[in-house]
Amino acid sequence: MTLANEISKAIETHWQWKMRLRSAIDNGKSDFNSVEVAKDDACEFGQWLYGPTIPAVECVSADYMSVRKIHADFHKCAAKVLECVATEKKAQANALMNGEYAKVSADLTAAMLKWKEAAGG
């Protein structure tokens, strides 16, 4: 799969997290563990992002480094939401979703789109 295709796939996958987190907040429970969600190298995109298939020249690009940092921030924020769900702090979880999570999610999408464009996609 090309770099542009991997990035497109990641954008869709990370968009789905919003629905998963919203469902967790609404239901007061989740099938996901916040400790595991916090790991930015455990998801499919993270495994690819840290894996050996990305060309070395990409791994030192500003776009790659930006995506990698924001992707880590995204996972930390998603984990915070799940921690709130686990401790029955629905209002705090909603505040995170509408604030920090919304911002980091938008930043990640923007960074991935910028990287995709730079990669010729």
One Martini backbone bead per residue (centre of mass of N, CA, C, O) as a GRO file, in nm:
protein
  121
    1MET     BB    1   0.099   0.035   0.020
    2THR     BB    2   0.076   0.353   0.009
    3LEU     BB    3   0.125   0.630   0.179
    4ALA     BB    4  -0.144   0.768   0.105
    5ASN     BB    5  -0.323   0.523   0.179
    6GLU     BB    6  -0.242   0.497   0.477
    7ILE     BB    7  -0.342   0.778   0.557
    8SER     BB    8  -0.636   0.748   0.474
    9LYS     BB    9  -0.693   0.510   0.661
   10ALA     BB   10  -0.623   0.662   0.927
   11ILE     BB   11  -0.836   0.878   0.916
   12GLU     BB   12  -1.076   0.686   0.937
   13THR     BB   13  -0.998   0.535   1.197
   14HIS     BB   14  -0.983   0.795   1.381
   15TRP     BB   15  -1.273   0.885   1.337
   16GLN     BB   16  -1.403   0.633   1.481
   17TRP     BB   17  -1.326   0.715   1.774
   18LYS     BB   18  -1.547   0.914   1.825
   19MET     BB   19  -1.774   0.702   1.831
   20ARG     BB   20  -1.658   0.523   2.057
   21LEU     BB   21  -1.643   0.741   2.276
   22ARG     BB   22  -1.935   0.829   2.270
   23SER     BB   23  -2.047   0.551   2.346
   24ALA     BB   24  -1.902   0.526   2.616
   25ILE     BB   25  -2.035   0.767   2.747
   26ASP     BB   26  -2.336   0.686   2.704
   27ASN     BB   27  -2.288   0.383   2.844
   28GLY     BB   28  -2.044   0.374   3.067
   29LYS     BB   29  -1.867   0.198   2.854
   30SER     BB   30  -1.587  -0.022   2.748
   31ASP     BB   31  -1.375  -0.234   2.545
   32PHE     BB   32  -1.156  -0.033   2.623
   33ASN     BB   33  -0.829   0.031   2.730
   34SER     BB   34  -0.656   0.302   2.838
   35VAL     BB   35  -0.368   0.187   2.835
   36GLU     BB   36  -0.377   0.086   2.539
   37VAL     BB   37  -0.474   0.350   2.398
   38ALA     BB   38  -0.215   0.523   2.479
   39LYS     BB   39  -0.078   0.356   2.261
   40ASP     BB   40   0.069   0.461   1.952
   41ASP     BB   41   0.181   0.147   1.863
   42ALA     BB   42  -0.093  -0.047   1.859
   43CYS     BB   43  -0.211   0.043   1.625
   44GLU     BB   44  -0.209   0.012   1.296
   45PHE     BB   45  -0.081   0.288   1.235
   46GLY     BB   46   0.144   0.278   1.450
   47GLN     BB   47   0.286   0.031   1.335
   48TRP     BB   48   0.350   0.168   1.069
   49LEU     BB   49   0.486   0.434   1.174
   50TYR     BB   50   0.716   0.243   1.332
   51GLY     BB   51   0.793   0.093   1.094
   52PRO     BB   52   0.988  -0.033   0.805
   53THR     BB   53   0.814   0.086   0.538
   54ILE     BB   54   0.918   0.359   0.573
   55PRO     BB   55   1.093   0.578   0.437
   56ALA     BB   56   1.366   0.737   0.555
   57VAL     BB   57   1.297   1.021   0.442
   58GLU     BB   58   1.022   1.037   0.597
   59CYS     BB   59   1.128   1.001   0.902
   60VAL     BB   60   1.263   1.315   0.872
   61SER     BB   61   1.015   1.461   0.832
   62ALA     BB   62   0.804   1.700   0.939
   63ASP     BB   63   0.540   1.549   0.888
   64TYR     BB   64   0.603   1.290   1.039
   65MET     BB   65   0.670   1.417   1.316
   66SER     BB   66   0.397   1.550   1.354
   67VAL     BB   67   0.219   1.298   1.340
   68ARG     BB   68   0.353   1.141   1.568
   69LYS     BB   69   0.290   1.344   1.795
   70ILE     BB   70  -0.020   1.375   1.756
   71HIS     BB   71  -0.085   1.075   1.779
   72ALA     BB   72   0.002   1.053   2.073
   73ASP     BB   73  -0.196   1.268   2.179
   74PHE     BB   74  -0.452   1.125   2.090
   75HIS     BB   75  -0.419   0.872   2.269
   76LYS     BB   76  -0.408   1.019   2.541
   77CYS     BB   77  -0.688   1.148   2.517
   78ALA     BB   78  -0.857   0.895   2.479
   79ALA     BB   79  -0.773   0.777   2.753
   80LYS     BB   80  -0.898   0.999   2.928
   81VAL     BB   81  -1.186   0.944   2.849
   82LEU     BB   82  -1.188   0.646   2.951
   83GLU     BB   83  -1.126   0.716   3.244
   84CYS     BB   84  -1.386   0.872   3.289
   85VAL     BB   85  -1.575   0.642   3.232
   86ALA     BB   86  -1.461   0.443   3.452
   87THR     BB   87  -1.525   0.691   3.681
   88GLU     BB   88  -1.797   0.840   3.618
   89LYS     BB   89  -1.709   1.115   3.428
   90LYS     BB   90  -1.905   1.247   3.206
   91ALA     BB   91  -1.854   1.553   3.201
   92GLN     BB   92  -1.549   1.529   3.154
   93ALA     BB   93  -1.565   1.366   2.894
   94ASN     BB   94  -1.723   1.579   2.734
   95ALA     BB   95  -1.517   1.806   2.763
   96LEU     BB   96  -1.292   1.660   2.613
   97MET     BB   97  -1.442   1.614   2.344
   98ASN     BB   98  -1.498   1.939   2.304
   99GLY     BB   99  -1.188   1.996   2.331
  100GLU     BB  100  -0.911   1.836   2.325
  101TYR     BB  101  -1.005   1.616   2.127
  102ALA     BB  102  -1.101   1.796   1.895
  103LYS     BB  103  -0.825   1.927   1.847
  104VAL     BB  104  -0.639   1.676   1.808
  105SER     BB  105  -0.805   1.555   1.580
  106ALA     BB  106  -0.780   1.792   1.382
  107ASP     BB  107  -0.470   1.803   1.382
  108LEU     BB  108  -0.426   1.517   1.272
  109THR     BB  109  -0.576   1.544   1.009
  110ALA     BB  110  -0.413   1.782   0.899
  111ALA     BB  111  -0.134   1.643   0.910
  112MET     BB  112  -0.208   1.403   0.726
  113LEU     BB  113  -0.290   1.570   0.478
  114LYS     BB  114  -0.020   1.709   0.442
  115TRP     BB  115   0.147   1.452   0.407
  116LYS     BB  116  -0.008   1.336   0.170
  117GLU     BB  117   0.050   1.570  -0.024
  118ALA     BB  118   0.363   1.549  -0.007
  119ALA     BB  119   0.338   1.235  -0.115
  120GLY     BB  120   0.122   1.260  -0.367
  121GLY     BB  121  -0.203   1.244  -0.258
   0.00000   0.00000   0.00000
